[in-house]
Amino acid sequence: MSEKSDPNCVHDDSAAPPSNVDEQDNLTLGQIFGSALAAMVGVQSKQRRERDFSRGRASHFIVVGLVVTTIFVLTIAAVVTLVMSVAT
């Protein structure tokens, strides 16, 4: 017997990347920054918090948290300096 292949059927056996972000093993840098910013403001969803604790590394969150905090403090200092220079 011979099998005829359907010309309308396309078979793609290549490995496709996960279609869902939650299927990835590690968090991306953007996801870590997003979580750090949400934690700073205090608006983190339960689902994302669980994702962060299950797939994230504490060292990554600590480093990103320090970077975000440093940027925040420097921004506040720059705004205060600007306001003080304009006020005098």
C-alpha positions, 0 to 999 in steps of 0.5 A, a space after each residue: 500500500 502506498 500512502 498519499 500525503 495530503 497537499 493541504 496538510 503542512 507538517 512542521 516538526 521544528 521546535 517552537 518556542 513556548 507560546 505562553 510566557 509562563 512556560 519559560 523556565 527563568 524570568 526575563 530581565 523585563 519581568 524582573 524589573 516589572 516585578 521590582 517596580 510593582 513591589 516598590 509601589 505595592 501592587 503585585 498580583 498574587 499570580 505574579 508573586 507566585 511566579 516570581 517565587 517559583 521561577 525567580 532567583 533572589 539574587 536577581 531581585 536583590 540586584 534589580 531592586 538595588 538598581 531601581 532604588 538607586 535610580 529612584 533616589 538619584 531622580 529625587 535628588 536631581 528634582 530637588 536640586 533642580 527645584 532649589 536652583 530655580 527657587 533661588 
